């Protein structure tokens, strides 16, 4: 199948969502040489999953055991 004409940049991968998983995937793919476009609709992607990050460091959230 022929590739459609495009005036924009070419990417190997487009990732929708720049939170923890999307950012990690983008970094790993880019380190392997992929041309990555990372898209995020929010101006602060940390705001959505910010409550998860302390758990990754073994910290406790207030009100949890």
N, C-alpha and C positions, 0 to 999 in steps of 0.2 A: 504494500500500500504506500503510495507516495506521501511524503511529508507535506503538510499544508504550509503555504507561505506564511511567514511571520515577520513582523517588523520589530518585535520585542526580543529580549534576551532568551537564550535557550537554557533550560534547566534539565538535569537528569531526574530530579526529584522535587516535588512540591509538597511541603508539609503544612497542614492547616492546624494551627494551635501551637503557640510558643511557650506553653507551660512546661512543667518538668519533663514529661516524656517527649514532647515535640522538640524542645531545645536539645535534649540529650541525643535524640535521633539525628538531628541536623548536624550537631558537632561530630558525631561518629561518622556519618556519611561524608561530610566535608573532609575529614581527616583521611578518608580513603580515596579522595579525589573526585567525589561527585560534586556536580554543580547544583547547589541546594537553594531553593526559595523557601523561606520560613515566613508564614503568614499568621498574623494575630489581629483579631478585630478589636481587642481592648488595648488601651494605652498602657495599662499596668497588668501584664499577664500574671504577675505574682499575686495580685489581689484575689484571684479565684481560688488558688490552691495554697495560699500562704499558711493555712492551718496545718497542712501536711508536712511542711519542711521541718518543724521541730521534731517530729516523730522520726525523721530520717537520721537525726543526730542522737537519738535515744533520749531526748528531753520529753517531759510530760507537759501536756496542755493543762491549763487551769481547769479544775473540775473533773479530771480523769484520774484513773488509778495507775 
